[in-house]
Amino acid sequence: MEDVPYTHYVKHLIGALARIILLAIVLPLIPVFIFSISLPATLALMTSTFVIEYGAAPVGIGLGLHPLYVLFVLVCIAIGVILFLFDIFDALGEHSERVAKFLEKSGERAKQSKILSKYGIYSLVPCVMTLGFYVCPPVAWIFGWRRDVSILLTMAGYIAISFVTVLLSLGTFYLLFR
């Protein structure tokens, strides 16, 4: 790796921070001011989403927020965090020789396994449902899976489990399966 000026690292960091602030903080707050949604309830939902991910749906529902808005906030924060993590990992891979070698070795190992190279990326759907959105970007990045497909599959799994959690919070399943 060549010597890269310090400002190059700062540009990556500022870009990643700007993206997560816009997607995970600003975007969920816009409807608060447009539709007069409770700011304290929204901040509680946002904070709990960063900590317990889709498990924060009952918090939002319990605080009286509309279920679609709760789902919107969960999705905004998830995509913001996922993109932030990919940005940070990309910067590490680009600027650290040790990390670049690690990525190359893990990518080669993943390609040697026919099952992992062909179907491994689909494991992101159950992975996000069980382990959360903080785990999926590092897994996808280490195995060298396509970023766009990784994000799509991770978000599909996250939206599905978030939707189920919102429905459970509303008691919908109880009413359907009594």
Buried (B, 14 or more C-beta within 10 A) or exposed (E): EEEEEEEEEEEBEEEBEEBBEEBBBEBBBEBBEEEEBEEEBBBBBBEBBBEEBBBBBBBBBEBEBEBEBBBBBBBBBBBBBBBBBBBBBBBBBBBEEEBBEBBEEBBEBBEEEEEBBEEBBEBBBEBBBEEBBBBBBEBBBBBBBEBEEBBEBBBEBBBBBBBBBBBBBBEEEEEEEE
